[in-house]
Amino acid sequence: MSQIETFYDVMRRQGITRRSFLKYCSLTAAALGLGPAFAPKIAHAMENKERTPVLWLHGLECTCCSESFIRSAHPLVKDVVLSMISLDYDDTLMASAGHQAEAILEETIQKYKGKYILAVEGNPPLNEDGMFCIVGGKPFLDQLKHAAKDAAAIIAWGSCASWGCVQAARPNPTQAVPIHKVITDKPIIKVPGCPPIAEVMTGVITYMLTFGTLPELDRQGRPKMFYSQRIHDKCYRRPHFDAGQFVEQWDDEGARKGYCLYKVGCKGPTTYNACSTVRWNEGTSFPIQAGHGCIGCSEDGFWDKGSFYDRLTDIHQFGIEKNADEIGTAVAGGVGAAIAAHAAVSAIKRAQHKGDQE
Amino acid sequence: MTELNANQLDNSGRRIVVDPVTRIEGHMRCEVNVDENNIIRNAVSTGTMWRGLEVILKGRDPRDAWAFVERICGVCTGTHALTSVRAVEDALDIQIPLNAHLIRHMMDKTLQIHDHIVHFYHLHALDWVNPVNALKADPVETSELQKMVSPHHPKSSPGYFKDVQTRLKKFVESGQLGLFANGYWDNPAYKMPPAADLMAVAHYLEALDFQKEIVKIHAIFGGKNPHPNYMVGGMPCAINLDDTGASGAPVNMVTLNFVLERIREAQAFTKNVYLPDVMAIASIYKDWLYGGGLAAENLLSYGTYTQVPYDKSTDLLPAGAIIGGNWDEIHPVDVRDPEQVQEFVDHSWYRYEEGKTGLHPWDGETSPSFELGPNTVGTKTDIKELDESAKYSWIKAPRWRGHAMEVGPLPRYIIAYASGREYVKEQVDRSLASFNQATGHELTLKQFLPSTLGRTLARALECELCADSMLDDWHQLVGNIKAGDTSTANVEKWDPANWPKEAKGVGINEAPRGALGHWIKIKDGKIENYQAVVPTTWNGSPRDSQGNIGAFEASLLNTPMERPDEPVEILRTLHSFDPCLACSTHVMSEDGQELTKVKIR
């Protein structure tokens, strides 16, 4: 047992005192909204857990999820891979190939029956007997079903595995399907996004390792801790939306002042993700902060919901003034949409306000 | 001149199958035949995935195309997006502002640096480096080695390497080898001394930490990485240095400073870690000069990093084609000419209309046709051995004027060298001199560069070029803003109402893995046809109508294997191309509707 390097060992080795470690556990508990009673539990888990085997399969995909994963800053991905999980199979990173690689997959499935995590990046195509995606001479679909059978938990990384993503966009020529269409006897944790945020990915894994349980999921199977709020709800540009201050055209005055991107197509109001809170690349920025609207990449079927630059017109959850529909019609070009109306009301308020000032 | 052709290959020896080929992007299979001396005499490279993105694009808004094609690949993330917006801008005759040009260059170089470093350390290094052997190292010796190969790298103390070794030891002793399980660690193909192996393992981990830093430049200008945002007509990241709201604007003093720091880190890492490591590995594997193949013959580059916008003659790495190893003649390349770039499908799982052979991408047509040859061993859904005399890959076979071509950092570097680009000449000459000095060899460039090692070296040199020239881009951007130009987008033709009824365009770039082209036809404001011919389609292509073989296959020939059951040498040479299979195998016809008949069970 002492041979196994636990998360606690890693922290100690990096010069963190036991006192700081326990403080870290308390902060982690607080950050996860768990209350102080959970701190000892976190500490215990981090001190004693063996590394859980993870099999990471790749179907039809672009590897953006793997790339995102290795961007994780806390925890660092080297610590995840060396000290927290045992990444036994991942064709993007593993040393061995061919028969030797396939042998490892079998070995882990047999040795850790019911105890390993299956992580799936990409999805299986059903057309052409599955041969639009071949692994070891056979359809990826076979490998996926085989590895899923004895998994303790299954994670669907990204929008491909969760929803289908780009290859499943109309007309979906390979008939690519999300993994829940072919694995129907097990709960699947969906971590959508194209890709998901790095710390969201490692956050989901470390939560499972630390608490020995699945994170609480919403009705669609997404962890509530990251996917329960819209990007719009916590966007730093939200006050400009409420004030009716919009980017009307690229590189205009509003764009330079950081106004709301709703009118140039931002899908933040309908997209459930943690981009505006956790942000990207160690909190450096997120799409709206860099001036482009959200394209809604964590939403089911986002490729087929019209242009990324079309204004949203099908939102109904905003409380607005009585005559808003009328105003909305004028502004949004004929579609009775609450959000457009809300934006319009905001704009009119602003105009009125401006008038007062002048 | 004779081309490398299937009719010269001998497939009578023992067949070795490697599937999956790991540490690449996407799905790939490789089969070779070895003779009685375990020398590779026939090679078969197969793309084993296909997604059909171009048919999905049909009928969509051309301004959205970048986001779709960006998802061709998340490893070379952004390069397809950039090439796509260029194609649309070319079709609609849109010129972008200088600031957008410079920001796009910085994003493109950020990708190049990131991609090259991750490729070398996390996909390629384990072909040269034996982490288990590092356990035997004396950390003091590693420390001395580190100080010798790279005096400026701060992480060089014996204690540092001792810590890395201890961590590795605990990892190995845990019995859970994870990513390193079933590696070929007792194979004599590994030749590094333990001290060097330990240094490389330390750098494997350092590179893992570093790579997440450089991509933050994408987060600043594109909002995220992987898959930053691009835009037709310029860049969406507006500039505001000193006016109201500047602190919430994408490009301001804080973010410019941030980008500058990341560029400097990239320069330091490349010069102090990446380049010295590649040179050290080259000097240890000095006699392993296999893997040249097509690199000694036919090379292609579309050129990149245009210094004066829209003037291709100012490319830092110029366009051109070399045929038959004649470096004295650089042929001009025109991607619009229907006679130059053509794709063949004789050995690919597609079918052309009767009588058609090679098609230019603007006229590209593709109907998938998954069929196996009569000599296949196995069944349709359980292939044991492929029959390369028939169709055997999801990759098409692109050819330039009928020639199979190698693309990538090495072709870019040979073409730039032969074109007399000073920066490149200095780098290449310096590298060869130091290699010869370290090894006692007296190799010429033509003996040294067209090889697996040469490919790996060119990639590292290009990383240095990108880091250095990105600093120039940054200064030019700041200078231009200082001169009063803060524009980032040309919106004159943003509205489709201002577009012609029909238009066609082409976007080109040099992606991390080589020449990349997107061809688009626009009709009534929608995409009528979209074709991408990508680097790994060139390098990983199967045979063509004439039997000419592609770069992957050619590179493996005549390589001796220490143990044919352990594909170390195959992986080493294939990885030197940095294969990207999701990129190579997404091409699709216009009539994909017919393919959607399968029922979801």
Interface residues (C-beta under 8 A of the other chain):
Chain A: Q3 I4 E5 D9 R13 E50 R51 P53 H58 L60 E61 C62 T63 C64 C65 S66 E67 S68 I70 R71 S72 A73 L76 V77 K78 V81 L82 S83 I85 S86 L87 D88 D90 D91 T92 L93 M94 A95 S96 A97 G98 H99 Q100 A101 E102 A103 I104 P125 L126 N127 E128 D129 G130 M131 F132 C133 I134 V135 G136 G137 K138 P139 F140 D142 C165 V166 Q167 A169 R170 P171 N172 P173 T174 Q175 A176 V177 K181 V182 C194 P195 A198 Y236 R237 Q249 W250 D251 A255 R256 K257 G258 Y259 C275 W280 N281 E282 T284 S285 F286 P287 I288 Q289 A290 G291 H292 I295 C297 W303 S307 F308 Y309
Chain B: V17 V18 D19 P20 V21 T22 R23 I24 E25 G26 H27 R29 T48 M49 W50 R51 G52 L53 V55 I56 R60 D61 R63 D64 A67 F68 R71 I72 C73 G74 V75 T77 V118 H122 L123 L126 D163 R167 K170 F171 E173 S174 G175 Q176 L177 G178 L179 F180 A181 N182 G183 Y184 L205 L208 D209 Q211 K212 V215 K216 H218 A219 I220 F221 G222 G223 K224 N225 P226 H227 P228 N229 M231 G233 G234 M235 P236 C237 A238 I239 N240 D243 T244 G245 G248 A249 P250 T255 F258 P368 F370 G378 K380 T381 D382 I383 K384 W394 T486 S487 T488 A489 V491 W494 D565 E566 P567 L571 A582 M588 G592 Q593 L595 T596 K597 V598 I600 R601
